[in-house]
Amino acid sequence: MRRVQLDEYMRNLKPRAAKVHMVSSARWGRPLPRCRPRNPTEESILTYLDCRRWQKALAEGQLVKLGFRRYRLNV
């Protein structure tokens, strides 16, 4: 089996990965991810909305709880 040094592998992979990311995001017309952290108000509102969406999916049967931290998606 061929041995690979992790530092060397990451050094070679990083420029290619960045290029692939830029090309794919440009091709699909989506903006790049946010670099600025969210303010506390925005973060709390988004967390609240996400919790409500999760509860609604459970109530409507789109998600089924199988156990502790285990869910199944019914689509």
N, C-alpha and C positions, 0 to 999 in steps of 0.2 A: 504494500500500500504506500502511496506517495505521501510524504510528510510535507505539511505546509505551515509556515510561520504565520500566526494570526496577524501580527502587526504588518507584515509585508502584504498579506492578502487584503486587509482593510485599506491599506494605502493605495493599492491598485484598484480596488472596488469603488472607493468613494467618488472619484471623478466620473466614472461611468454611471453610477447610480444617480448622481445629481443630474447628469445629462438626460437620462431616461425619464426621470421625474419631470424635468422641465418640458421635454417633448410631449409626454403623455398628457400633462395638465394643459398645455397649449392646444393640443389636438382636440381634446374634449371640451375646451372652452370654459373650463373651471378655473377659478383663481387659485393661487397657491395658498396653503394654510396660513392662518394668522400667525404673526410673529409677536404681536403685542399681547400681553396678558389681559384677561378680562377684568373689569372693575368688579368689586364685591357685589354691587347691586345687580349687575347683569348676570353674574354667576349664580346668585341666589334665585333669580327669576327663571333662568334656564334649568336649574336643578329642580325647581318646583314643577315646571312644565313637563320635564322628563318623568318625574315621579307620577304625575297625573296621567301621562300617556301610558306608562307601565301599568298602573292600576286599572285604567280603562281596558287595556288589552287583556288583562286577567279576567275582568268582569265580563267581557264579551266572548271569552273563550278562545281568543286568538293565541293566548299563551296558556300553557298548562304547567302547573308546578308539579314536578316529579319528586323533589326532595330538597334538602338544604342546598341552595345555590344551583339547583338543576331545574331547567325549564325546557319545554318542548314548544316549538312554534307550529301552530295549526293554521295553515294558510289555505 
